[in-house]
Amino acid sequence: MPAFSAAELRTAVHDNLRNLGLDVLEVVNLRLMFDVHGPAEGSLEAPLTALAELQQQGLVRHIGLSNATRQQIVEGRRIARIVCVQNQYNLAQRGDDALIDELAAAGIAYVPFFPLGGFSPLQSDVLTRVAGELGATPMQVAQAWLLQRAPNILLIPGTSSLAHLQENLAAAHLVLPAQALAALETIGAAA
């Protein structure tokens, strides 16, 4: 269970600073867990106020929200400057399409978690076909699609191997032509 009370958040920030040997944490995302299955409404005033106080003390440089609804982002922006939102989003799970565009207009980064599908990696005949046509892997195409989706999308694909890291980095240079983008759009429409 993520830290959510003011005391838990203070302890977690101090523990991270000590364990990482830092004076300040660059970004702390407040993870909202009102429902384990995804974003759900609930007030974030108390925990976000605690994070804002840690920011005022110089222990946290920037604040983000994770697993947040549009209403929670609005509420959060009244309490603190929100620099990023981290929600589940990928080629197949596109529930935040409109939100991504709203955040881009407000200069707020969007960091999709499970950008490659998570515990069940993205699998699609369309994705495989487009990747083959471009001489890339399906995961490179999925990442390239995210990077081309909106200018505020920041990717943090996890990996434990150097080969996958190199593959992930190469995705940033993959340009998807219009026909590939049109084909990939059908994946989200089918979900």
TARA-V450154 format. One record per backbone hydrogen bond with DSSP energy under -0.5 kcal/mol. CO is the residue of the C=O (numbers start at 1). NH is the residue of the N-H. If there is no record, write none. Layout:
co-><CO CO>
nh-><NH NH>
This chain:
co-><5 6 7 8 9 10 11 12 13 14 15 16 17 17 18 24 25 26 28 28 29 30 30 31 35 44 45 46 47 48 49 50 51 52 53 54 54 55 59 62 63 63 64 65 66 69 70 71 72 73 74 75 75 76 76 80 81 81 83 84 85 85 86 87 92 93 94 96 97 98 99 100 101 102 103 104 109 110 110 112 113 114 116 117 119 124 125 126 127 128 129 130 131 131 132 137 138 139 140 141 142 143 144 145 146 150 152 161 162 163 164 165 166 167 168 169 170 171 173 174 175 177 177 178 179 180 181 182 183 184 184 185 186 187>
nh-><9 10 11 12 13 14 15 16 17 18 19 20 21 22 21 26 61 62 30 64 31 32 66 33 38 48 49 50 51 52 53 54 55 56 57 59 60 58 25 28 83 84 30 86 32 73 74 75 76 77 78 78 79 79 80 82 63 83 109 65 87 111 67 113 94 90 97 100 101 102 103 104 105 106 108 107 85 112 154 115 89 117 122 120 121 128 129 130 131 132 133 134 135 136 135 141 142 143 144 145 146 147 148 149 150 153 110 165 166 167 168 169 170 171 172 172 173 174 175 176 177 180 181 182 183 184 185 186 186 187 188 189 190 191>
